[in-house]
Amino acid sequence: MTSSRSAHPALIALGAVGAVGAAAAVWGFGIERYLFTVREVTASALAPGSAPIRVLHVSDAHMAPWQHRKQDWLASLAQLEPDLIVNTGDNLGHRDGLLGIRRAFEPFAGIPGVFVHGSNDVNGPSPRNPLRYFSGPSKTHRAPTLLDTDAMDSYFTDELGWTGLNNTAARLTVAGQAVDLFGVSDAHRDWDRLEALPSAIDALGPRGADVSVLGVTHAPYQRILNGFVDLGADAIFGGHTHGGQVCLPGIGAIVANCDIPLKQAKGLSTWTTDGRTVPLNVSAGCGHSIYAPVRFACRPEATLLTLTARD
């Protein structure tokens, strides 16, 4: 006769954990990061009596020239026929990333749009230890590779007709109505100049009661959100967080790479300060660093946000 001995329970458990981890890695690296999603939401933010405005919010493309699936998907969003494009930065993910950005955004030429810079519109990506994100917002520890920011800005402004809002303000006509917009450059790198916005806003001239106001930032730090509300923003757009990028199912983001509450690291919520409450949309973005090509429980996205009149 022969006898058999069952495997030790600890080995069985270890094998199960390994299998789950391997499956999660395959999903995050090979599948979910390509599951591009359009999130459609509505918020009351416009001046009373205003017609609705359809805003396409795109962010954090971190584009490399070979990422054709992402480029094709972004280009397809023109079929949504938005009234306004809001681009909250980190467009470039490679020194030749503008080649992919041109292919992705070409169909949006002529649609009113605004943009601000994230750090990866200026500095190229670099390898990082992902565990450092748990100790607080990331910081630059090495000399960065400079990207051709001027070429990207020229493409946005001269060929697409978009308006840069880096520490400045503008008044646009969107869907037949005047909209005031202001923004800051990347607050994560302390490139923002909130103190410059009041004079930039004043330079737009008198604002009628029928003019709505939108604030645009790459990194949604609380000081920026509070400052925007104080400056009269009726709605705020941000990016940077990647929605956590790797999230826990049923729980959500475990890091945001800034000081925004984790529950607001992606999606439509509200922000309140000094008695005013305004809609806040933080995009989870549609890309990732080429050194961290993974998404888990956090699909790459763009947002179609329909702004309607306040009561």
LINGICOR-V628165 format. One record per residue. SS is DSSP state (H for helix, E for strand, - for the rest). PHI is phi in radians with two decimals (* if undefined). D_FIRST is the distance of its C-alpha to the first C-alpha in whole Angstrom. Layout:
SS:PHI:D_FIRST + SS:PHI:D_FIRST
This chain:
-:*:0 + -:-2.08:4 + -:-2.12:7 + -:-2.14:10 + -:-2.05:14 + -:-1.18:17 + -:-1.09:20 + -:-1.10:22 + H:-0.95:25 + H:-1.13:28 + H:-1.19:26 + H:-1.09:26 + H:-1.10:30 + H:-1.10:31 + H:-1.13:30 + H:-1.14:31 + H:-1.09:35 + H:-1.08:34 + H:-1.14:34 + H:-1.12:37 + H:-1.09:39 + H:-1.13:39 + H:-1.11:40 + H:-1.11:43 + H:-1.14:44 + H:-1.06:44 + H:-1.11:46 + H:-1.21:48 + H:-1.43:49 + H:-1.82:48 + -:-2.22:49 + H:-1.10:51 + H:-1.19:54 + H:-1.86:55 + -:-1.55:55 + -:-1.11:59 + E:-2.32:60 + E:-1.82:64 + E:-1.71:64 + E:-1.85:67 + E:-2.45:69 + E:-2.33:72 + E:-2.51:74 + E:-1.50:78 + E:-2.55:80 + E:-1.45:83 + -:-1.02:86 + -:-0.92:87 + -:1.53:89 + -:-1.30:87 + -:-1.31:85 + -:-1.05:81 + E:-2.18:80 + E:-1.66:77 + E:-1.86:75 + E:-1.66:73 + E:-1.78:71 + E:-2.07:69 + -:-2.81:68 + -:0.90:66 + -:-1.19:65 + -:0.77:64 + E:-1.31:65 + -:-1.96:64 + -:-1.11:65 + -:-1.52:62 + -:-1.49:61 + H:-1.24:63 + H:-1.11:60 + H:-1.17:62 + H:-1.11:65 + H:-1.10:65 + H:-1.16:64 + H:-1.04:67 + H:-1.07:70 + H:-1.19:68 + H:-1.20:69 + H:-1.07:73 + H:-1.16:72 + H:-1.28:72 + -:0.94:76 + -:-1.23:76 + -:-1.52:80 + E:-2.61:79 + E:-1.82:76 + E:-2.03:75 + E:-1.95:73 + -:-1.73:72 + -:1.61:71 + -:0.95:69 + -:-1.35:69 + E:-1.77:68 + -:-2.19:65 + -:-2.89:66 + -:-1.10:69 + -:-1.85:69 + H:-1.11:68 + H:-1.08:72 + H:-1.03:71 + H:-1.26:68 + H:-1.11:71 + H:-1.05:73 + H:-1.16:71 + H:-1.31:70 + H:-1.80:73 + H:-0.92:75 + H:-1.18:75 + H:-1.60:77 + -:-1.00:80 + -:1.64:83 + -:-1.48:81 + -:-0.94:82 + E:-2.68:80 + E:-2.36:79 + E:-2.62:77 + -:-2.30:76 + -:-1.60:75 + -:-1.78:71 + H:-1.08:70 + H:-1.51:69 + H:-1.75:72 + -:-2.11:73 + E:-1.96:70 + -:-1.26:68 + -:-1.26:64 + -:-2.52:62 + -:-1.10:58 + -:-2.48:58 + -:-1.39:55 + H:-1.11:54 + H:-1.16:53 + H:-1.15:57 + H:-1.14:58 + H:-1.35:56 + H:-1.65:59 + -:2.27:62 + -:-0.94:64 + -:-1.20:63 + -:-2.25:66 + -:-1.46:67 + -:-2.06:66 + -:-2.53:67 + -:-1.14:70 + -:-1.38:70 + -:-1.47:70 + E:-1.40:73 + -:-1.71:73 + -:-1.53:76 + H:-1.10:77 + H:-1.07:80 + H:-1.14:79 + H:-1.12:77 + H:-1.07:80 + H:-1.10:82 + H:-1.09:80 + H:-1.08:79 + H:-1.42:83 + H:-1.44:85 + H:-1.72:83 + H:-1.58:81 + -:1.47:84 + -:-1.47:82 + E:-2.06:83 + E:-1.35:82 + -:-2.09:82 + -:-1.28:81 + -:1.05:83 + E:-2.69:85 + E:-2.40:86 + E:-2.67:87 + E:-2.05:89 + E:-2.08:87 + E:-1.75:88 + E:-2.19:85 + -:0.91:85 + -:1.43:89 + E:-2.30:89 + E:-1.32:89 + E:-2.35:86 + E:-1.63:87 + E:-2.33:84 + E:-2.44:83 + E:-2.79:80 + -:-2.31:79 + -:-1.29:77 + -:-1.02:74 + H:-1.23:74 + H:-1.18:70 + H:-1.84:72 + -:1.05:75 + -:-1.60:77 + -:-1.29:79 + -:-2.34:82 + H:-0.98:83 + H:-1.15:86 + H:-1.47:87 + H:-1.26:87 + H:-0.96:89 + H:-1.21:92 + H:-1.14:90 + H:-1.21:90 + H:-1.07:94 + -:-1.17:95 + -:-1.24:93 + -:1.66:96 + -:-0.98:97 + -:-1.90:94 + -:-1.26:95 + -:-1.14:93 + -:-1.63:91 + -:-1.69:89 + E:-1.58:86 + E:-2.27:84 + E:-2.15:81 + E:-1.91:79 + E:-2.30:77 + E:-2.45:75 + E:-1.32:72 + E:-1.68:70 + -:-1.50:70 + -:-1.20:71 + H:-1.07:72 + H:-1.11:76 + H:-1.26:76 + H:-1.08:75 + H:-1.10:78 + H:-1.10:80 + H:-1.13:80 + H:-1.09:81 + H:-1.09:84 + -:-1.48:85 + -:1.75:85 + -:-1.07:82 + -:-1.60:81 + E:-2.76:78 + E:-2.28:76 + E:-2.11:73 + E:-2.53:71 + E:-2.44:68 + -:1.33:66 + -:-1.30:63 + H:1.01:61 + H:1.12:60 + H:1.74:57 + -:1.16:56 + E:-2.02:52 + -:-2.00:52 + E:-1.70:50 + -:-0.96:49 + -:1.43:51 + -:-2.00:53 + E:1.88:55 + -:-1.13:56 + -:-1.93:55 + -:-2.50:58 + -:-2.22:61 + -:1.06:62 + -:-2.88:66 + -:-1.69:67 + -:-1.22:67 + -:-0.98:64 + H:-1.03:61 + H:-1.17:61 + H:-1.94:64 + -:-1.24:63 + -:-2.71:63 + E:1.65:64 + E:-1.59:68 + E:-2.48:68 + E:-2.30:72 + E:-2.23:73 + E:-2.16:76 + E:-2.69:78 + -:0.90:82 + -:1.46:81 + E:-1.85:81 + E:-2.17:78 + E:-2.31:77 + E:-1.14:74 + E:-2.25:72 + E:-1.98:70 + E:-1.90:67 + -:-1.40:66 + -:-1.30:62 + -:1.31:63 + -:-2.02:62 + -:-2.36:61 + -:-2.88:59 + -:-1.08:59 + -:-1.13:58 + -:-1.63:56 + -:-2.46:54 + -:-1.41:54 + -:-2.64:52 + -:-2.41:52 + E:-2.49:50 + -:0.96:51 + -:-2.81:55 + -:-1.15:56 + -:-1.13:59 + E:-2.57:62 + E:-2.27:66 + E:-2.09:67 + E:-1.79:70 + E:-1.82:72 + E:-1.57:75 + E:-1.57:77 + E:-2.10:80 + E:-1.25:83 + -:-1.25:83 + -:-1.15:84
